Every structure is written in structure tokens, then in C-alpha cells.
Amino acid sequence: MKLNLTKVKLAMATKCLSSRGLAEKTKIPYPTLVPYLRGAREPKPETLGKIAKALEVDPAKLIED
């Protein structure tokens, strides 16, 4: 599942979250989260779920069509 980085960053902006803030809210270590936010790695489904939950969006809205 490839993250749609634009949608993730827009959702982060809506919640006024930085990368570090998202890491804290998801309990995903910052060094693990950054490659997902850069598109260098693809998150596992449970990780996608944590990100979506923190951003209060449906996980399907964060992946590329």
C-alpha cells in the first residue's frame, strides 16, 4: 500500500501536526515514520491504521488510488 503523500500531509496540516507530532500521536518511532512520509518505504497495514487513526481519517483516504 503506497501512501499518497499529498493526502497525508494535508491531513497532518488539518490537525496541525508535524512529523514529530504524528510520531508521538501514533507511538511510531520518529526514525521509522520519516521514510513513510518521504515515500521511501511503504507502511504495513497496521502502521497505516495507526497513522489514519491519529489523523482521524479512513485509511483508504491515505493510499494512492
N, CA, C and O atoms as CSV, one atom per row, in Angstrom:
chain,resi,resn,atom,element,x,y,z
A,1,MET,N,N,0.834,-1.182,0.000
A,1,MET,CA,C,0.000,0.000,0.000
A,1,MET,C,C,0.879,1.245,0.000
A,1,MET,O,O,1.609,1.509,0.955
A,2,LYS,N,N,0.798,1.980,-1.055
A,2,LYS,CA,C,1.617,3.185,-1.169
A,2,LYS,C,C,0.826,4.388,-0.657
A,2,LYS,O,O,-0.295,4.651,-1.092
A,3,LEU,N,N,1.441,5.104,0.272
A,3,LEU,CA,C,0.806,6.299,0.810
A,3,LEU,C,C,0.736,7.388,-0.248
A,3,LEU,O,O,1.670,7.571,-1.029
A,4,ASN,N,N,-0.362,8.096,-0.267
A,4,ASN,CA,C,-0.479,9.297,-1.088
A,4,ASN,C,C,0.060,10.422,-0.208
A,4,ASN,O,O,-0.642,10.915,0.675
A,5,LEU,N,N,1.279,10.816,-0.444
A,5,LEU,CA,C,1.967,11.770,0.433
A,5,LEU,C,C,1.262,13.114,0.508
A,5,LEU,O,O,1.277,13.763,1.553
A,6,THR,N,N,0.651,13.534,-0.580
A,6,THR,CA,C,-0.079,14.805,-0.558
A,6,THR,C,C,-1.246,14.731,0.410
A,6,THR,O,O,-1.460,15.647,1.204
A,7,LYS,N,N,-2.003,13.637,0.345
A,7,LYS,CA,C,-3.150,13.480,1.239
A,7,LYS,C,C,-2.716,13.367,2.700
A,7,LYS,O,O,-3.368,13.913,3.590
A,8,VAL,N,N,-1.620,12.660,2.941
A,8,VAL,CA,C,-1.119,12.526,4.320
A,8,VAL,C,C,-0.702,13.899,4.846
A,8,VAL,O,O,-1.050,14.261,5.970
A,9,LYS,N,N,0.032,14.655,4.053
A,9,LYS,CA,C,0.499,15.968,4.507
A,9,LYS,C,C,-0.651,16.956,4.686
A,9,LYS,O,O,-0.611,17.794,5.587
A,10,LEU,N,N,-1.671,16.866,3.837
A,10,LEU,CA,C,-2.850,17.714,4.021
A,10,LEU,C,C,-3.587,17.351,5.312
A,10,LEU,O,O,-4.037,18.234,6.042
A,11,ALA,N,N,-3.708,16.057,5.591
A,11,ALA,CA,C,-4.356,15.622,6.829
A,11,ALA,C,C,-3.534,16.059,8.046
A,11,ALA,O,O,-4.096,16.447,9.071
A,12,MET,N,N,-2.217,15.997,7.933
A,12,MET,CA,C,-1.350,16.470,9.020
A,12,MET,C,C,-1.551,17.971,9.228
A,12,MET,O,O,-1.627,18.436,10.365
A,13,ALA,N,N,-1.636,18.718,8.146
A,13,ALA,CA,C,-1.828,20.166,8.245
A,13,ALA,C,C,-3.175,20.486,8.885
A,13,ALA,O,O,-3.279,21.409,9.692
A,14,THR,N,N,-4.199,19.725,8.526
A,14,THR,CA,C,-5.526,19.937,9.098
A,14,THR,C,C,-5.502,19.753,10.612
A,14,THR,O,O,-6.185,20.472,11.340
A,15,LYS,N,N,-4.712,18.785,11.084
A,15,LYS,CA,C,-4.607,18.510,12.517
A,15,LYS,C,C,-3.479,19.302,13.178
A,15,LYS,O,O,-3.218,19.139,14.370
A,16,CYS,N,N,-2.806,20.164,12.397
A,16,CYS,CA,C,-1.672,20.961,12.889
A,16,CYS,C,C,-0.602,20.074,13.509
A,16,CYS,O,O,-0.085,20.362,14.589
A,17,LEU,N,N,-0.276,18.983,12.802
A,17,LEU,CA,C,0.729,18.043,13.293
A,17,LEU,C,C,1.985,18.094,12.435
A,17,LEU,O,O,1.920,18.091,11.206
A,18,SER,N,N,3.113,18.139,13.102
A,18,SER,CA,C,4.401,17.995,12.422
A,18,SER,C,C,4.706,16.502,12.330
A,18,SER,O,O,3.946,15.676,12.835
A,19,SER,N,N,5.799,16.166,11.694
A,19,SER,CA,C,6.222,14.766,11.632
A,19,SER,C,C,6.449,14.217,13.030
A,19,SER,O,O,6.045,13.097,13.339
A,20,ARG,N,N,7.093,15.008,13.868
A,20,ARG,CA,C,7.337,14.562,15.250
A,20,ARG,C,C,6.031,14.425,16.030
A,20,ARG,O,O,5.864,13.498,16.822
A,21,GLY,N,N,5.114,15.353,15.796
A,21,GLY,CA,C,3.814,15.276,16.461
A,21,GLY,C,C,3.051,14.033,16.050
A,21,GLY,O,O,2.412,13.386,16.880
A,22,LEU,N,N,3.116,13.696,14.764
A,22,LEU,CA,C,2.457,12.492,14.277
A,22,LEU,C,C,3.114,11.255,14.884
A,22,LEU,O,O,2.428,10.307,15.265
A,23,ALA,N,N,4.430,11.266,14.972
A,23,ALA,CA,C,5.136,10.137,15.586
A,23,ALA,C,C,4.697,9.944,17.034
A,23,ALA,O,O,4.460,8.817,17.470
A,24,GLU,N,N,4.589,11.033,17.771
A,24,GLU,CA,C,4.158,10.941,19.163
A,24,GLU,C,C,2.726,10.416,19.262
A,24,GLU,O,O,2.426,9.557,20.091
A,25,LYS,N,N,1.860,10.934,18.421
A,25,LYS,CA,C,0.446,10.558,18.481
A,25,LYS,C,C,0.218,9.102,18.065
A,25,LYS,O,O,-0.672,8.437,18.594
A,26,THR,N,N,1.017,8.610,17.122
A,26,THR,CA,C,0.866,7.237,16.642
A,26,THR,C,C,1.667,6.237,17.460
A,26,THR,O,O,1.436,5.031,17.371
A,27,LYS,N,N,2.605,6.730,18.254
A,27,LYS,CA,C,3.542,5.877,19.001
A,27,LYS,C,C,4.477,5.107,18.051
A,27,LYS,O,O,5.029,4.066,18.410
A,28,ILE,N,N,4.640,5.642,16.836
A,28,ILE,CA,C,5.594,5.088,15.879
A,28,ILE,C,C,6.886,5.880,16.064
A,28,ILE,O,O,6.853,7.109,16.007
A,29,PRO,N,N,8.019,5.217,16.282
A,29,PRO,CA,C,9.267,5.967,16.447
A,29,PRO,C,C,9.528,6.890,15.253
A,29,PRO,O,O,9.340,6.503,14.100
A,30,TYR,N,N,9.957,8.101,15.550
A,30,TYR,CA,C,10.196,9.101,14.512
A,30,TYR,C,C,11.089,8.569,13.385
A,30,TYR,O,O,10.755,8.755,12.214
A,31,PRO,N,N,12.224,7.906,13.703
A,31,PRO,CA,C,13.069,7.401,12.598
A,31,PRO,C,C,12.372,6.347,11.734
A,31,PRO,O,O,12.754,6.150,10.580
A,32,THR,N,N,11.379,5.683,12.263
A,32,THR,CA,C,10.598,4.711,11.485
A,32,THR,C,C,9.572,5.413,10.623
A,32,THR,O,O,9.325,5.000,9.491
A,33,LEU,N,N,8.971,6.473,11.145
A,33,LEU,CA,C,7.906,7.192,10.450
A,33,LEU,C,C,8.414,8.011,9.264
A,33,LEU,O,O,7.751,8.069,8.228
A,34,VAL,N,N,9.559,8.633,9.400
A,34,VAL,CA,C,10.063,9.544,8.363
A,34,VAL,C,C,10.165,8.896,6.979
A,34,VAL,O,O,9.740,9.519,6.007
A,35,PRO,N,N,10.703,7.683,6.839
A,35,PRO,CA,C,10.743,7.087,5.488
A,35,PRO,C,C,9.361,6.900,4.860
A,35,PRO,O,O,9.228,6.964,3.638
A,36,TYR,N,N,8.333,6.669,5.679
A,36,TYR,CA,C,6.975,6.561,5.143
A,36,TYR,C,C,6.527,7.909,4.589
A,36,TYR,O,O,5.921,7.985,3.520
A,37,LEU,N,N,6.832,8.967,5.329
A,37,LEU,CA,C,6.407,10.307,4.928
A,37,LEU,C,C,7.190,10.844,3.737
A,37,LEU,O,O,6.759,11.796,3.086
A,38,ARG,N,N,8.323,10.247,3.457
A,38,ARG,CA,C,9.137,10.637,2.289
A,38,ARG,C,C,8.865,9.758,1.079
A,38,ARG,O,O,9.327,10.050,-0.024
A,39,GLY,N,N,8.112,8.679,1.284
A,39,GLY,CA,C,7.834,7.754,0.191
A,39,GLY,C,C,8.925,6.742,-0.052
A,39,GLY,O,O,8.907,6.048,-1.069
A,40,ALA,N,N,9.885,6.641,0.869
A,40,ALA,CA,C,10.989,5.698,0.719
A,40,ALA,C,C,10.600,4.283,1.139
A,40,ALA,O,O,11.206,3.311,0.688
A,41,ARG,N,N,9.592,4.166,2.002
A,41,ARG,CA,C,9.101,2.863,2.467
A,41,ARG,C,C,7.584,2.885,2.469
A,41,ARG,O,O,6.951,3.937,2.562
A,42,GLU,N,N,7.026,1.698,2.364
A,42,GLU,CA,C,5.577,1.566,2.435
A,42,GLU,C,C,5.203,0.979,3.797
A,42,GLU,O,O,5.820,0.012,4.243
A,43,PRO,N,N,4.202,1.554,4.458
A,43,PRO,CA,C,3.822,1.049,5.775
A,43,PRO,C,C,3.038,-0.260,5.686
A,43,PRO,O,O,2.350,-0.532,4.703
A,44,LYS,N,N,3.166,-1.057,6.741
A,44,LYS,CA,C,2.350,-2.261,6.877
A,44,LYS,C,C,0.924,-1.795,7.163
A,44,LYS,O,O,0.716,-0.656,7.580
A,45,PRO,N,N,-0.057,-2.666,6.942
A,45,PRO,CA,C,-1.445,-2.268,7.188
A,45,PRO,C,C,-1.701,-1.743,8.602
A,45,PRO,O,O,-2.433,-0.768,8.772
A,46,GLU,N,N,-1.108,-2.377,9.616
A,46,GLU,CA,C,-1.343,-1.899,10.986
A,46,GLU,C,C,-0.718,-0.524,11.222
A,46,GLU,O,O,-1.242,0.272,12.001
A,47,THR,N,N,0.389,-0.248,10.557
A,47,THR,CA,C,1.019,1.064,10.664
A,47,THR,C,C,0.161,2.113,9.961
A,47,THR,O,O,-0.020,3.218,10.472
A,48,LEU,N,N,-0.357,1.769,8.804
A,48,LEU,CA,C,-1.278,2.662,8.093
A,48,LEU,C,C,-2.486,2.969,8.975
A,48,LEU,O,O,-2.958,4.105,9.021
A,49,GLY,N,N,-2.976,1.956,9.667
A,49,GLY,CA,C,-4.105,2.148,10.573
A,49,GLY,C,C,-3.797,3.128,11.688
A,49,GLY,O,O,-4.633,3.960,12.038
A,50,LYS,N,N,-2.597,3.032,12.245
A,50,LYS,CA,C,-2.192,3.956,13.313
A,50,LYS,C,C,-2.122,5.392,12.797
A,50,LYS,O,O,-2.562,6.326,13.468
A,51,ILE,N,N,-1.569,5.552,11.605
A,51,ILE,CA,C,-1.458,6.888,11.017
A,51,ILE,C,C,-2.853,7.460,10.752
A,51,ILE,O,O,-3.136,8.609,11.091
A,52,ALA,N,N,-3.713,6.651,10.147
A,52,ALA,CA,C,-5.071,7.101,9.836
A,52,ALA,C,C,-5.844,7.444,11.107
A,52,ALA,O,O,-6.569,8.438,11.147
A,53,LYS,N,N,-5.690,6.632,12.133
A,53,LYS,CA,C,-6.390,6.886,13.397
A,53,LYS,C,C,-5.926,8.208,14.007
A,53,LYS,O,O,-6.740,8.996,14.487
A,54,ALA,N,N,-4.629,8.443,13.986
A,54,ALA,CA,C,-4.084,9.687,14.546
A,54,ALA,C,C,-4.584,10.904,13.773
A,54,ALA,O,O,-4.792,11.972,14.348
A,55,LEU,N,N,-4.776,10.734,12.466
A,55,LEU,CA,C,-5.228,11.835,11.620
A,55,LEU,C,C,-6.753,11.888,11.515
A,55,LEU,O,O,-7.313,12.783,10.881
A,56,GLU,N,N,-7.408,10.926,12.138
A,56,GLU,CA,C,-8.874,10.839,12.145
A,56,GLU,C,C,-9.463,10.801,10.739
A,56,GLU,O,O,-10.402,11.529,10.419
A,57,VAL,N,N,-8.881,9.925,9.901
A,57,VAL,CA,C,-9.379,9.711,8.548
A,57,VAL,C,C,-9.454,8.210,8.282
A,57,VAL,O,O,-8.842,7.412,8.992
A,58,ASP,N,N,-10.194,7.844,7.276
A,58,ASP,CA,C,-10.279,6.460,6.841
A,58,ASP,C,C,-8.930,6.094,6.203
A,58,ASP,O,O,-8.401,6.871,5.408
A,59,PRO,N,N,-8.368,4.930,6.537
A,59,PRO,CA,C,-7.082,4.546,5.931
A,59,PRO,C,C,-7.100,4.573,4.405
A,59,PRO,O,O,-6.088,4.886,3.778
A,60,ALA,N,N,-8.230,4.253,3.812
A,60,ALA,CA,C,-8.336,4.237,2.341
A,60,ALA,C,C,-8.093,5.623,1.759
A,60,ALA,O,O,-7.680,5.734,0.605
A,61,LYS,N,N,-8.334,6.662,2.513
A,61,LYS,CA,C,-8.133,8.032,2.017
A,61,LYS,C,C,-6.661,8.403,1.940
A,61,LYS,O,O,-6.307,9.390,1.295
A,62,LEU,N,N,-5.786,7.617,2.595
A,62,LEU,CA,C,-4.363,7.951,2.627
A,62,LEU,C,C,-3.517,7.192,1.629
A,62,LEU,O,O,-2.321,7.456,1.497
A,63,ILE,N,N,-4.135,6.235,0.912
A,63,ILE,CA,C,-3.353,5.466,-0.049
A,63,ILE,C,C,-3.661,5.927,-1.460
A,63,ILE,O,O,-4.714,6.505,-1.730
A,64,GLU,N,N,-2.718,5.659,-2.357
A,64,GLU,CA,C,-2.910,6.070,-3.743
A,64,GLU,C,C,-3.975,5.202,-4.390
A,64,GLU,O,O,-4.106,4.016,-4.086
A,65,ASP,N,N,-4.732,5.819,-5.289
A,65,ASP,CA,C,-5.817,5.119,-5.982
A,65,ASP,C,C,-5.292,4.141,-7.002
A,65,ASP,O,O,-6.076,3.470,-7.673
